[in-house]
Structure formats: structure tokens, C-alpha cells
Amino acid sequence: MITQQPRTATSPRRLTASAVDALLALLCGLAAAAAVGVTAADGVVEVRVQAPATWAAALGAAIGFSLLNHALLTRLTRASVGKLLTGLRVVRTSDAGRPRLLPLTGRWLFGLYWMVVFVPLHVVTDSDVEQQDAVGLRVVRR
């Protein structure tokens, strides 16, 4: 039996999916920061931007949402929210099967590392190197 190989995801689709996922994580972090860092007393609203609890809530919510989106949701649906919206999915490189949770978590960690280390480096050096698939998983078109 010959199985058809999935179509490779194009860079614009991958970038759009990444941007949607990053924006959702950022919005989740901002919502958590607002919930923790805004107080109202006697009709005066105060935003405690410099409070450590505000930043901890923002960072924790953003990272937590990102992990749930990229690992748990992808385990259940084969795609994060951004990938679902752009027609992409994550499959195992070996057989195009459903990815498991541990490799998805490893892929998320690799992506986090990529965003923190390599994206700023590529922006500064005006490089056109693209993110590669990792830990035996790849992104393909649905």
C-alpha cells in the first residue's frame, strides 16, 4: 500500500500560524497581568505595572497558554490554534502519524529557545534562515 506524503508547509503559512499563536499567548499574559495588577478603590483605578506579581502573572499565563496550545491542544487536534486557522498540522516525521505529548513538549521547548535566541539574532543580522522542524515532528499542510 502506497501512502501519500503530506504536503510541506510554506514559510508564509508557518509564520502566520506562529504569529497567531504568539499573539494569543501575549493576550493571555496581558489579561492575567490586568487581573492581578489592576486595583480599584474609591473610584480610582491603579495599575501596578512594576509589581513583581503583575509580571509573574503575565509571564506565567503566557508561557502556560503557549505550552497548552502547542503540546496539549496539538496532541488532541494535531494543530495549535494558529495552525488550525492556517490549514497546517503537526505530524511525526517517520510515518506522518499523530504526535505524542513528550515530543510535542520537546518541540515547544525547542520553539521557545528558537524565539528567544535565534529570532533576535536573525533580525540583527538580517538573516533569512528559517526555523526547522525538530524532535521527529514536522509541520505540514492539512
Buried (B, 14 or more C-beta within 10 A) or exposed (E): EEEEEBEEBEEEBBBBBBEBBBEBBBEBBBBBBEEBBEEEEEEEEEEBEEBEEBBEBBEBBBBBBBBBBBBBBBBEBBBBBBBBBBBBBBBBBEEBEBBEEEBBBBBBBBBBEBBEEEEEEBEEEEEEEEBEBBBBBBBBEE
